[in-house]
């Protein structure tokens, strides 16, 4: 038996102060080169058509200094949490506290979400922001089926979002169908498009799969722009009917909900109704996803995610598995698209660009692929973060990109990384120990 390494061994391999400052200086130099044109020099077209510019070297120096200091802090934290810290044992009380907090954070968020219209009834901006966050939560949960559970990288998820929105808009405006009839039809049509996407990519994986799904999203967008006789082209679809409470309109008319309840009508009633509608749709999406994970098809998705070759060797039909993943995720995207159309009252191809797909995918990855709670936290952080920096448009994407880089460094599996299988052997450790004893014996 070899002697254990001394306690000072990991520390001796840690880089010295000179190397830390050298790496920080290199990072600061790279930041200076990259941000010189982004921050240091600002250009703008003048009224006479000539290009004018002005410098902001003070702000550039601040950013470079932050990069320099941040590099030093990151390296110091890496040493503290590096190999030398692996021997640190977390006390059982702290572990129990973290487990209890993890179990309670979901119900607390749900209760808070239900009370949002009560707490912020007079805050129209916060209600609209909450509806937007819940819409992206639902989209994230739908994409989580494809990316997080089945392991299929989809860069064209916005296509199903668009199919659901246009399906509801065209059916409601041309045939006069109600929201409750068009909602399942929009989901079915989006699921059909998911199957159409699934067939060409059955033999693709990795980067090739991502390229094809990206192309599919762009094809849908171009079809919406050029098929003007059906979709209205760049002008979009206007006059989309608002949803009703099972036939009761939310209007100040005599047959409206406020008149039936004998209360004073307020435009906020419709906003509150839309909030609870998207909350119900998101909770249904979550419940269905959790139930599917416990079924054989959910375990097949997880097997496909871990190793497609082994999954096929076990006799699992990978064709059916992939198609069901695409169809299920697309169906939820279609539901979200139908809600988006009825909430806006107007849709156009400009609302369904690649930026939306990238944003939903970022929510899934940053939250933790396969984690339902992580998607919620990531959607709150990202959508809320965009709103916080709305007045700083020139820095918003810069801060967003920096936050993503830092999170991928410290939490590569996302905020709440969850790739544990739904079903596993409970006595695998005991079996392993017995085999080890027999081997040594």
C-alpha positions in Angstrom: 0.0 0.0 0.0 1.3 3.4 -1.0 1.7 6.1 1.6 -0.9 8.9 1.6 0.1 12.2 0.1 1.0 14.9 2.6 -1.5 17.5 3.3 0.7 20.2 1.7 0.9 18.4 -1.6 -2.1 20.1 -3.3 -1.0 23.5 -2.0 2.5 23.1 -3.4 1.0 22.7 -6.9 -1.0 25.9 -6.6 0.2 28.8 -8.8 2.2 31.5 -7.1 1.4 35.2 -6.8 3.5 36.1 -9.9 1.6 33.6 -12.1 -1.8 34.8 -10.8 -0.9 38.4 -11.6 0.5 37.4 -15.0 -2.7 35.6 -15.9 -4.8 38.5 -14.7 -2.8 40.9 -16.8 -3.3 38.8 -19.9 -7.1 38.7 -19.2 -7.1 42.4 -18.8 -5.2 42.9 -22.0 -7.6 40.7 -23.9 -10.5 42.7 -22.4 -8.8 45.9 -23.5 -8.6 44.7 -27.1 -12.1 43.3 -27.2 -13.9 46.2 -25.5 -11.9 49.0 -27.1 -14.5 49.3 -30.0 -17.5 48.2 -27.9 -17.1 50.6 -25.0 -14.0 52.8 -25.6 -15.3 54.3 -28.8 -18.9 55.0 -29.6 -20.1 55.8 -33.1 -23.3 57.2 -34.4 -24.7 58.4 -37.7 -25.4 62.2 -37.6 -28.4 64.0 -39.1 -26.3 64.9 -42.2 -25.4 61.3 -42.8 -21.8 61.6 -41.6 -20.4 59.3 -38.9 -19.6 60.9 -35.6 -17.8 59.3 -32.7 -16.7 60.1 -29.1 -14.5 58.3 -26.6 -15.3 56.7 -23.2 -11.9 55.7 -22.0 -12.9 56.1 -18.3 -15.6 53.4 -18.6 -13.2 51.2 -20.6 -10.6 51.5 -17.9 -13.2 50.5 -15.3 -14.2 47.4 -17.2 -10.5 46.4 -17.7 -9.8 46.9 -14.0 -12.9 44.8 -13.1 -11.6 42.0 -15.4 -8.1 42.2 -13.8 -9.5 42.1 -10.3 -12.0 39.4 -11.1 -9.4 37.2 -12.6 -7.4 37.4 -9.4 -10.5 36.6 -7.3 -11.5 33.7 -9.5 -8.1 32.1 -9.2 -8.0 32.5 -5.4 -11.5 31.0 -5.1 -10.4 28.2 -7.4 -7.5 27.4 -5.1 -9.8 27.5 -2.1 -12.4 25.2 -3.7 -9.8 23.2 -5.6 -8.2 19.8 -4.8 -7.2 20.9 -1.3 -10.8 21.6 -0.4 -12.1 18.3 -1.5 -11.2 16.8 1.8 -13.4 19.3 3.6 -16.5 17.6 4.9 -19.8 19.5 4.9 -21.4 19.1 8.4 -24.6 16.9 8.4 -26.6 19.9 9.8 -25.7 22.0 6.7 -26.5 19.1 4.4 -29.9 18.7 6.1 -30.5 22.4 5.9 -29.8 22.5 2.2 -32.1 19.5 1.6 -34.9 21.1 3.5 -34.4 24.4 1.6 -34.5 22.5 -1.7 -37.8 20.8 -0.8 -39.4 24.0 0.3 -38.3 26.4 -2.4 -40.7 25.0 -5.0 -43.9 25.2 -2.8 -42.9 28.7 -1.6 -42.5 29.9 -5.2 -45.9 28.4 -6.1 -47.7 30.1 -3.3 -46.0 33.4 -4.1 -47.0 33.0 -7.8 -50.6 32.5 -6.8 -50.6 35.6 -4.6 -48.9 37.9 -7.2 -52.2 39.3 -8.6 -53.3 40.0 -5.0 -50.1 41.6 -3.9 -49.5 43.6 -7.1 -53.0 44.2 -8.3 -52.4 47.9 -8.9 -48.9 47.3 -10.5 -49.7 46.7 -14.2 -46.0 46.5 -15.1 -45.2 43.8 -12.6 -48.2 41.8 -13.7 -47.2 42.0 -17.3 -43.6 41.0 -16.3 -44.9 38.0 -14.3 -46.9 36.8 -17.3 -43.9 37.1 -19.5 -41.8 35.1 -17.0 -44.4 32.4 -16.8 -44.5 32.2 -20.6 -40.8 31.5 -20.7 -41.0 29.1 -17.8 -43.6 27.1 -19.9 -41.4 27.3 -23.0 -38.4 26.2 -20.9 -40.2 23.2 -19.5 -41.3 22.2 -23.0 -37.8 22.4 -24.4 -36.5 20.7 -21.3 -38.2 17.5 -22.5 -36.2 17.6 -25.7 -32.8 18.9 -24.4 -32.8 18.0 -20.7 -34.5 14.6 -20.7 -33.9 13.2 -24.2 -30.5 15.0 -24.8 -31.4 16.3 -28.3 -30.0 19.7 -28.9 -32.8 21.8 -30.5 -32.0 25.3 -31.8 -35.3 25.8 -33.6 -37.8 25.5 -30.8 -39.2 28.9 -31.7 -40.7 27.2 -34.8 -43.2 25.3 -32.6 -43.9 28.5 -30.7 -44.8 30.2 -34.0 -46.9 27.3 -35.2 -49.0 27.4 -32.1 -49.4 31.2 -32.2 -50.4 31.3 -35.9 -52.6 28.2 -35.6 -54.7 29.9 -32.9 -54.7 33.3 -34.7 -55.8 31.9 -38.0 -58.4 29.5 -36.6 -59.9 32.2 -34.3 -60.0 35.0 -36.9 -61.1 32.9 -39.9 -63.5 30.4 -38.3 -64.5 32.2 -35.2 -63.5 29.4 -32.9 -63.0 30.1 -29.2 -59.7 30.0 -27.3 -60.6 26.8 -25.5 -61.2 25.0 -28.8 -58.2 26.4 -30.6 -55.8 25.7 -27.7 -55.7 21.9 -28.1 -55.7 22.3 -31.9 -52.6 24.6 -31.7 -50.9 22.0 -29.6 -51.7 19.2 -32.0 -50.5 21.1 -35.0 -47.3 22.0 -33.2 -46.8 18.3 -32.2 -47.3 17.3 -35.8 -44.6 19.8 -36.9 -42.4 18.2 -34.2 -42.8 14.8 -35.8 -42.0 16.3 -39.2 -38.8 17.7 -37.7 -38.0 14.4 -36.0 -38.0 12.2 -39.1 -35.1 13.9 -41.0 -32.9 14.0 -37.9 -33.3 10.4 -36.7 -29.7 9.6 -37.6 -28.2 12.9 -36.6 -26.7 13.9 -33.3 -24.6 16.6 -31.8 -23.6 19.6 -34.0 -25.4 18.2 -37.1 -28.7 17.9 -35.1 -28.3 21.4 -33.9 -27.7 22.7 -37.5 -30.8 21.0 -38.8 -33.1 22.2 -36.0 -31.7 25.7 -36.5 -32.5 25.5 -40.2 -36.1 24.2 -39.4 -36.7 27.3 -37.3 -35.6 29.6 -40.0 -37.7 27.7 -42.6 -40.8 28.3 -40.5 -40.0 32.0 -40.1 -39.4 32.4 -43.9 -42.7 30.6 -44.7 -44.5 32.9 -42.4 -43.0 35.9 -44.1 -43.6 34.8 -47.7 -46.9 33.0 -47.5 -48.8 36.3 -47.4 -52.2 34.9 -48.5 -52.4 32.8 -45.4 -50.2 34.4 -42.7 -50.3 38.1 -43.8 -46.6 38.1 -44.4 -44.6 40.8 -42.6 -47.8 42.5 -41.6 -48.8 39.6 -39.4 -52.3 38.8 -38.1 -54.3 41.4 -36.3 -57.6 41.4 -34.4 -57.0 38.1 -32.6 -59.9 37.4 -30.2 -59.3 37.6 -26.5 -59.9 34.6 -24.3 -63.1 34.2 -22.3 -63.9 32.6 -19.0 -65.7 29.6 -20.6 -67.8 31.9 -22.7 -68.1 34.8 -20.3 -66.2 37.8 -21.8 -64.1 40.0 -19.6 -65.5 43.2 -20.9 -67.6 46.1 -19.4 -70.7 44.9 -21.4 -73.8 43.7 -19.7 -72.9 40.1 -20.3 -69.4 40.5 -19.0 -67.9 38.9 -15.9 -67.9 42.1 -13.9 -71.6 42.7 -14.6 -72.5 39.2 -13.6 -70.5 39.5 -10.4 -72.0 43.0 -9.8 -68.6 44.6 -9.4 -67.0 47.6 -11.0 -65.2 46.7 -14.2 -61.5 47.2 -14.4 -59.0 46.5 -17.3 -56.9 44.7 -14.7 -59.4 41.9 -14.6 -58.2 40.7 -18.0 -54.6 40.9 -16.9 -55.3 38.9 -13.8 -57.2 36.3 -15.8 -54.3 36.0 -18.3 -51.9 35.5 -15.4 -53.8 32.7 -13.9 -54.3 31.2 -17.3 -50.6 31.0 -18.1 -49.9 29.8 -14.5 -52.4 26.9 -15.0 -50.9 26.0 -18.4 -47.4 26.1 -16.9 -48.4 23.9 -14.0 -50.0 21.4 -16.3 -46.8 21.3 -18.4 -44.8 20.6 -15.2 -47.2 17.9 -14.0 -47.3 16.1 -17.3 -43.5 16.3 -17.6 -43.0 14.8 -14.1 -45.5 12.0 -14.8 -43.9 11.2 -18.2 -40.5 10.9 -16.5 -41.8 8.1 -14.3 -43.3 6.2 -17.2 -41.3 3.8 -19.5 -41.1 6.5 -22.2 -39.5 8.9 -19.7 -36.9 6.3 -18.8 -36.3 5.7 -22.5 -35.6 9.5 -22.9 -33.1 9.4 -20.1 -31.4 6.3 -21.5 -31.2 8.0 -24.9 -29.7 11.1 -23.3 -26.9 9.1 -21.5 -25.9 6.8 -24.4 -27.8 6.3 -27.6 -25.7 3.2 -28.7 -26.4 1.5 -25.4 -30.0 2.5 -25.5 -30.4 0.8 -28.9 -28.5 -2.2 -27.7 -31.0 -2.7 -24.9 -33.8 -3.0 -27.4 -35.3 0.5 -27.0 -36.8 1.8 -30.2 -34.8 5.0 -30.6 -37.0 6.2 -33.5 -40.1 6.2 -31.4 -38.2 7.7 -28.5 -36.9 10.7 -30.4 -40.2 11.3 -32.2 -42.2 11.3 -28.9 -39.6 13.7 -27.3 -39.9 16.1 -30.2 -43.7 15.9 -30.4 -44.2 16.4 -26.6 -41.9 19.4 -26.4 -43.4 20.9 -29.5 -46.9 20.4 -28.1 -46.1 22.5 -25.0 -44.5 25.1 -27.3 -47.7 25.2 -29.3 -49.7 25.8 -26.1 -47.4 28.7 -25.2 -47.7 30.1 -28.7 -51.5 30.1 -28.6 -51.4 31.9 -25.2 -48.9 34.5 -26.7 -51.2 35.2 -29.6 -54.3 35.7 -27.5 -52.4 37.9 -25.0 -50.9 40.1 -27.6 -53.9 40.3 -30.0 -51.3 40.7 -32.8 -48.5 38.5 -34.1 -45.9 38.8 -36.8 -42.8 36.8 -37.9 -40.6 39.4 -36.0 -41.7 37.8 -32.7 -40.3 34.3 -33.7 -36.6 34.8 -34.5 -33.6 32.8 -33.5 -33.1 35.0 -30.5 -36.2 33.5 -28.9 -34.8 29.9 -29.4 -31.4 31.0 -28.0 -33.1 32.6 -25.0 -35.2 29.5 -24.1 -32.2 27.2 -24.6 -30.1 29.4 -22.3 -32.9 29.2 -19.7 -32.8 25.4 -19.8 -29.0 25.2 -19.8 -28.4 27.8 -17.1 -31.2 26.3 -14.9 -29.8 22.8 -15.2 -30.8 20.4 -17.9 -33.5 18.1 -16.6 -34.3 20.3 -13.6 -37.8 21.7 -13.5 -37.1 24.1 -10.6 -33.9 25.2 -12.2 -35.8 26.4 -15.3 -38.0 28.5 -13.1 -35.1 30.2 -11.3 -33.2 30.8 -14.6 -36.3 32.3 -16.2 -36.8 34.6 -13.3 -33.1 35.6 -13.3 -32.8 36.1 -17.1 -36.1 37.8 -17.9 -36.0 39.9 -14.7 -32.3 40.7 -15.3 -33.2 42.0 -18.8 -35.7 44.3 -17.2 -33.3 45.6 -14.6 -30.9 46.6 -17.4 -33.5 47.9 -19.7 -32.2 51.5 -19.2 -28.7 50.3 -20.1 -29.2 48.8 -23.5 -25.5 49.2 -24.4 -24.4 47.0 -21.4 -27.3 44.6 -21.1 -25.9 41.9 -23.5 -22.4 42.5 -22.1 -23.5 41.8 -18.5 -25.7 38.9 -19.7 -22.8 37.2 -21.6 -20.4 37.7 -18.6 -23.0 36.2 -16.2 -23.3 33.1 -18.5 -19.6 32.7 -18.7 -19.2 32.9 -14.9 -22.0 30.5 -14.3 -20.7 28.0 -16.8 -17.3 28.1 -15.0 -18.7 27.6 -11.5 -21.9 25.7 -12.2 -21.3 23.8 -15.5 -24.4 21.7 -14.8 -26.6 24.8 -14.3 -28.1 26.4 -11.2 -29.7 23.1 -10.2 -27.9 20.3 -12.1 -30.1 17.2 -12.2 -29.1 14.3 -14.4 -29.9 11.5 -11.9 -32.0 8.8 -13.5 -35.6 8.4 -12.4 -35.2 4.7 -11.7 -32.0 3.1 -10.2 -31.0 0.1 -8.2 -31.3 0.8 -4.5 -28.8 -1.8 -3.4 -26.1 -1.1 -6.0 -23.6 0.0 -3.3 -24.2 -3.2 -1.2 -23.8 -5.4 -4.3 -20.5 -3.6 -5.2 -19.1 -4.0 -1.7 -19.9 -7.7 -1.7 -18.2 -8.2 -5.1 -15.2 -6.3 -3.8 -15.0 -8.6 -0.7 -15.3 -11.7 -2.8 -12.6 -10.4 -5.1 -10.3 -9.7 -2.2 -11.1 -13.0 -0.6 
